[in-house]
Amino acid sequence: MEITRRNFLGASAALVAASTFAHKSAYSANEKVRVCVIGLHGRGRVHMEEYSKCPNSELVALCDADGGLLRSRARQLEKITGKKAKTYVDMRDVMADKDIDAISIATPNHWHTLAAVWGLQAGKDVYVEKPASWSFWEGQQLIAAAEKSGRVLQHGTQSRSSASWLRDIPLLQSGDIIGPLYMARGLCYKTSQSRDALPFKKDGEPPRNLNWRLWQGPASEQAYNPNYVPYNWHWFWHYGNGEIGNQGVHQLDIATWGLNRGLPVKVTGTGGRFTYEDQGQTPNTMVSTFTYQDGTMLVFEVRNRYTNDEAGVSVGNLFYASDGYYVQEKGFFDKKNQPIAVDEKKYPYPKAKNHFHNFIDAVRNNDPKAVFGNATDAHISSAHAHLANTSYRIGTTLRFDPKTNLFTDNDEANALMKRDYHPDFTVPTFS
């Protein structure tokens, strides 16, 4: 079946869920993976740089709803590579391009799942930035779509490819150094200028270069506001997930990876938008507590205002166990706060690889299991942010059932598990 934009858009969910579209499954020794980066602002620029440096990939296309930015990035890429890349404003045209093997998604959060699912349906391998979903329900569909497609999907939580974490997480889980874990703690103390107050601005007309409908995509129609683009959409519920769903997902991913308890049975998210009154909606200070079936817990703190660090860490992770504790980049400590030396001959650091390069290698080998950070990993870390945000927005502690994937006896909370989609940009239901 030849893929065109028309038949891609017209294909039923049942057909695409059955992986109707053909995909490339083998690469010759010198053949490169042809990549399109979708979303070209901050993280998108990093994606461009990384694929341009990767010896086994070729950046052949770029996509962004902002035509001016798209042209600018295309000129930058041509200077680097000496080649002209294809350019697309509408990512549906990317999905229909049979000459693109893989997509790398760096759009705002509300686009992540639909763009990834469309890519999987079109037979393309997918790298998707964190969080992999805007809502809990989207994460469930992403797992199902990845499983049904058989394609490679990697989540953009780069610490999964870190040599130190690849060694130390198994040590934490084994209990060999400091005993069984009972708690993890994630710290996200970022106080950069982008976390300052957002002056109140009136809704208005979007810039001429910006296709506002395409930028909104799955989000229901809302008037353009200058505070949304290019970055501060993070602090509005309609498009973003606050700091816990921004930088925080990186540390949540490490905490949930280390604890290895899956989803919690109880969650409390509390905080506020402190020290100023502005147009932003999400909390700039937040403490979230997650409790698991066996009683272990995870505590996660967001501080976007003036603050000290803790244990020498401002953005990072700590783990606590029966016989000591662990501090990111500082190592293991005993009950008396003395460092515990780890025998590197007995516990060597594994060979690590750049996260993007790891993705490209998995694509070339047609091996979805080779990525560090698959769809299930992505859902667990992203879901913790969504569950905490739901508790914060409802204003109460919530009990959650990991078997039904629903909150217990709280219809208001369950209503926030899924959004109302724009009819032209609806995430398909797989599960």
C-alpha positions in Angstrom: 0.0 0.0 0.0 1.5 3.3 -1.0 1.3 5.8 1.8 -0.1 9.2 0.9 -1.3 12.0 3.2 -4.9 11.2 2.1 -4.8 7.5 2.8 -2.8 8.1 6.0 -5.4 10.5 7.3 -8.2 8.3 6.2 -7.0 5.0 7.5 -9.2 3.6 10.3 -7.8 3.1 13.8 -8.3 -0.6 13.4 -6.2 -0.8 10.2 -3.4 1.3 11.5 -3.4 -0.6 14.9 -2.8 -3.7 12.9 0.4 -2.1 11.4 -1.0 -1.8 7.9 1.9 0.4 6.7 5.2 -1.2 5.6 8.3 -0.3 7.5 12.0 -0.7 6.9 13.4 -3.7 8.8 17.0 -4.0 7.6 19.9 -1.6 6.9 23.0 -2.3 5.0 26.4 -1.7 6.7 26.8 1.8 5.3 23.2 2.8 5.2 22.0 5.6 7.5 18.7 6.1 9.3 16.8 9.0 7.7 15.4 11.2 10.4 12.9 14.0 10.6 12.9 16.3 13.7 9.5 17.6 14.6 9.4 20.7 16.7 12.4 23.0 16.4 12.6 25.3 19.4 14.9 24.5 22.4 15.0 20.7 22.5 14.4 20.5 18.8 17.7 22.3 18.2 19.5 19.8 20.4 17.9 16.9 18.4 19.2 18.5 15.2 22.7 18.7 16.6 22.8 15.2 17.9 21.5 13.5 14.7 23.9 15.6 12.6 26.8 14.3 14.7 25.6 10.6 14.7 27.5 8.6 12.1 24.6 6.3 11.5 21.9 8.8 10.9 21.1 11.5 8.4 18.8 14.4 9.2 16.8 14.6 6.0 13.7 16.6 7.1 12.5 19.2 9.5 9.0 20.1 10.7 7.5 22.9 12.7 4.2 24.8 12.8 6.2 28.0 12.8 7.2 28.6 9.2 9.7 31.3 10.1 11.5 29.1 12.5 11.4 26.2 10.1 13.1 28.2 7.4 15.7 29.5 9.8 16.6 26.0 11.1 16.7 24.6 7.6 19.3 27.2 6.7 21.3 26.4 9.8 21.2 22.7 8.9 22.3 23.3 5.3 25.4 25.2 6.6 26.3 22.2 8.8 25.6 19.4 6.3 25.9 21.1 2.9 22.5 19.5 2.0 19.0 20.9 1.8 16.5 19.1 4.1 12.9 18.7 3.3 10.7 21.0 5.3 7.1 20.5 6.5 4.7 22.7 8.4 2.1 19.9 8.9 3.5 16.7 10.5 0.9 14.6 8.7 2.9 15.2 5.6 6.0 13.8 7.4 4.1 10.6 8.2 3.2 10.1 4.6 6.8 10.6 3.4 8.1 7.1 2.7 11.7 8.3 2.5 11.7 9.2 6.3 12.6 6.2 8.5 12.4 7.7 11.9 10.9 10.8 13.6 12.2 12.6 16.6 9.6 14.6 18.5 10.4 17.8 20.3 7.0 19.5 20.2 5.2 20.9 23.2 3.8 18.2 25.5 0.3 18.1 24.3 1.5 16.8 20.9 3.9 14.1 22.1 1.6 11.1 22.2 -0.4 11.8 19.0 2.8 12.5 17.0 4.4 9.3 18.3 1.3 7.2 17.6 1.0 8.6 14.1 4.7 7.8 13.5 4.3 4.2 14.7 1.2 3.8 12.5 3.1 5.0 9.5 5.8 2.4 10.1 8.4 4.8 11.4 10.6 4.4 14.5 10.0 7.1 17.1 12.1 9.1 19.6 9.7 11.2 21.8 10.7 13.9 24.3 9.6 13.8 27.9 6.9 13.6 29.1 5.8 11.0 26.6 2.2 11.9 27.3 0.1 14.9 28.2 -2.3 12.7 30.3 -2.4 9.4 32.0 -4.7 7.9 29.3 -2.4 8.9 26.5 0.5 7.0 28.1 -1.7 3.8 28.0 -2.4 4.3 24.3 1.3 4.9 23.6 2.3 1.5 25.2 -0.4 -0.3 23.2 0.5 1.4 19.9 4.2 0.6 20.3 3.5 -3.0 21.1 1.1 -3.4 18.1 3.5 -1.6 15.7 6.6 -3.6 16.6 8.6 -0.4 16.0 11.4 1.1 18.1 10.2 3.8 20.6 12.6 5.6 22.9 11.7 8.2 25.6 13.8 11.3 25.9 15.1 10.7 29.4 18.8 10.8 28.8 19.8 9.5 32.2 18.7 6.0 31.0 21.9 6.0 28.9 24.2 7.2 31.7 27.0 4.8 32.7 26.7 5.7 36.3 23.0 5.1 36.5 23.3 1.9 34.5 25.6 0.6 37.1 24.2 2.1 40.3 20.4 1.4 39.7 21.0 -2.4 39.8 23.1 -1.9 42.9 20.4 0.0 44.6 17.8 -2.6 43.6 19.9 -5.5 44.8 20.5 -4.1 48.3 24.1 -5.3 48.1 25.6 -2.0 49.2 23.0 -0.3 51.5 20.3 -2.8 52.0 16.6 -2.8 50.8 15.2 0.6 49.6 12.3 2.1 51.5 12.2 5.6 49.9 13.4 7.6 46.9 13.5 11.4 46.7 13.6 13.5 43.6 14.7 17.2 43.6 13.8 19.7 41.0 15.0 23.1 42.2 15.2 25.3 39.0 15.1 29.0 39.5 16.0 30.3 36.0 14.4 33.3 34.5 11.9 31.3 32.6 10.4 30.4 36.0 9.7 34.0 36.9 6.3 35.7 36.9 4.4 35.8 33.6 2.9 39.3 33.1 -0.8 39.3 32.2 -1.2 39.5 28.5 -4.4 39.7 26.4 -5.4 37.1 23.8 -4.8 38.1 20.3 -3.9 37.1 16.8 -1.0 34.7 16.3 2.2 35.8 14.4 1.9 35.4 10.6 4.4 32.6 10.5 2.7 30.5 13.1 -0.1 28.1 12.1 -2.0 28.3 15.4 -4.3 25.4 14.6 -1.4 23.0 13.9 0.5 24.2 16.9 -2.6 23.4 19.1 -3.1 20.1 17.4 -4.9 17.7 19.9 -5.8 20.5 22.3 -9.3 21.9 21.9 -9.5 25.3 20.3 -8.3 28.2 22.4 -7.4 31.7 21.5 -3.7 32.6 21.0 -1.9 34.3 23.8 1.7 35.6 23.6 2.5 33.9 26.9 2.1 30.4 25.3 4.8 30.5 22.6 7.6 29.5 22.4 8.2 28.2 26.0 5.8 29.3 28.7 3.0 26.9 27.5 4.6 24.7 30.2 2.8 26.7 32.9 -0.7 26.4 31.4 -2.7 23.2 31.9 -4.2 23.2 28.4 -0.8 22.5 26.9 1.7 21.8 29.6 2.2 19.8 32.8 4.0 22.3 35.0 7.6 21.8 36.3 7.0 18.3 37.5 6.1 17.3 34.0 8.9 19.4 32.5 12.3 19.0 34.1 10.8 16.9 36.8 10.1 13.9 34.6 13.9 13.3 34.3 14.2 12.9 38.1 10.9 11.0 38.4 12.2 8.6 35.8 15.3 7.9 37.9 13.3 7.6 41.1 10.7 5.2 39.6 13.5 3.2 37.8 15.4 2.8 41.1 12.4 1.8 43.2 10.9 -0.4 40.5 7.5 -0.5 42.2 5.4 0.5 39.1 2.5 2.8 39.8 1.5 4.0 43.3 -1.7 3.3 45.3 -1.8 6.7 47.0 -0.7 10.2 45.9 -0.7 13.6 47.4 0.3 16.8 45.5 0.3 20.1 47.3 1.9 23.5 46.7 1.1 26.8 44.9 2.3 29.6 42.7 4.1 31.5 45.4 5.8 35.0 45.7 3.9 36.5 42.8 0.5 36.8 41.1 0.7 36.2 37.4 -1.0 34.6 34.4 0.6 31.2 34.9 -1.5 28.3 36.2 0.8 25.5 37.3 2.5 25.5 40.7 6.0 26.9 41.0 6.5 25.1 44.3 5.1 21.6 44.9 5.6 18.6 47.1 4.3 15.2 45.9 4.2 12.0 47.9 3.6 8.6 46.3 3.0 5.5 48.3 3.2 2.0 46.8 1.5 -1.3 47.6 4.3 -2.5 49.8 4.5 0.8 51.7 7.6 2.2 50.1 7.4 5.8 49.1 8.7 8.4 46.7 8.8 12.1 47.6 9.2 14.7 44.8 9.9 18.4 45.3 9.6 21.2 42.8 11.1 24.6 43.9 11.2 27.3 41.2 11.8 30.1 43.7 14.8 31.0 45.8 16.1 28.0 47.7 19.0 26.1 49.1 20.0 22.8 47.7 19.9 19.5 49.7 22.8 17.1 50.2 24.6 19.2 47.6 21.9 18.5 45.0 19.5 20.9 43.4 18.3 18.8 40.5 18.8 15.1 41.1 17.9 12.1 43.2 18.5 10.5 46.5 17.7 6.9 47.7 17.3 5.7 51.3 17.7 2.1 52.5 18.0 0.1 55.7 21.8 0.5 56.0 22.5 3.8 54.3 21.6 6.1 51.5 22.7 7.2 48.0 23.2 10.7 46.6 23.4 11.4 42.9 27.0 12.0 41.7 28.3 11.5 45.3 27.6 7.8 45.7 26.7 5.5 48.6 26.9 6.4 52.3 26.6 4.3 55.4 24.5 4.9 58.6 27.2 7.2 59.9 27.3 9.4 56.7 30.6 7.9 55.7 31.2 7.2 51.9 31.1 3.6 50.8 33.6 2.8 48.2 32.3 0.6 45.4 34.7 -2.0 44.0 34.8 -1.1 40.3 36.4 -4.4 39.4 33.5 -6.2 40.9 30.9 -3.6 39.8 32.4 -2.1 36.6 30.7 0.8 34.8 29.1 -0.5 31.6 29.8 1.0 28.2 27.4 3.9 27.7 26.3 5.6 24.5 24.7 8.9 23.7 20.9 8.5 24.1 20.2 9.6 20.5 22.9 7.2 19.2 21.4 4.4 21.3 18.1 5.0 19.5 19.7 5.0 16.1 21.5 1.7 16.8 18.2 0.1 18.0 16.5 1.3 14.8 19.3 -0.1 12.6 19.2 -3.4 14.4 15.3 -3.4 14.3 15.4 -4.1 18.1 12.8 -2.3 20.2 14.2 -3.9 23.3 17.6 -2.3 22.8 16.5 1.2 23.8 17.1 2.7 27.2 13.6 4.0 28.0 10.8 2.2 26.2 7.1 3.1 26.1 6.3 1.4 29.5 9.2 3.2 31.2 8.0 6.4 29.6 4.5 5.9 30.9 5.5 5.1 34.4 7.6 8.2 34.9 5.2 10.5 33.0 2.2 9.0 34.9 3.6 10.0 38.2 3.6 13.6 37.1 0.0 13.3 35.9 -1.2 11.7 39.1 0.5 14.3 41.3 -0.9 17.1 39.2 -4.4 15.6 39.5 -4.1 15.5 43.3 -2.9 19.1 43.3 -5.7 20.3 41.0 -8.4 18.4 42.9 -7.0 19.5 46.2 -7.0 16.2 48.1 -5.0 13.0 48.6 -6.1 10.4 46.1 -6.1 6.6 46.1 -5.2 4.9 42.9 -5.8 1.4 41.7 -2.9 0.2 39.3 -5.1 -2.7 38.2 -8.0 -0.6 36.9 -5.8 2.5 36.2 -8.4 4.6 37.9 -8.7 6.7 41.0 -10.8 5.0 43.7 -14.2 6.7 44.2 -13.3 10.1 42.8 -15.0 10.9 39.5 -13.6 14.4 39.4 -10.1 13.1 39.4 -10.8 10.4 36.9 -12.2 13.0 34.5 -8.7 14.5 34.4 -7.2 11.3 33.1 -8.1 12.1 29.5 -8.7 15.4 27.6 -11.3 16.5 25.1 -9.6 16.4 21.7 -9.9 18.5 18.7 -11.9 16.3 16.2 -9.1 16.5 13.6 -6.3 15.5 16.0 -7.6 12.7 18.2 -5.4 10.1 19.9 -6.7 6.7 18.7 -8.0 4.3 21.4 -5.9 1.1 21.5 -6.7 -0.2 25.0 
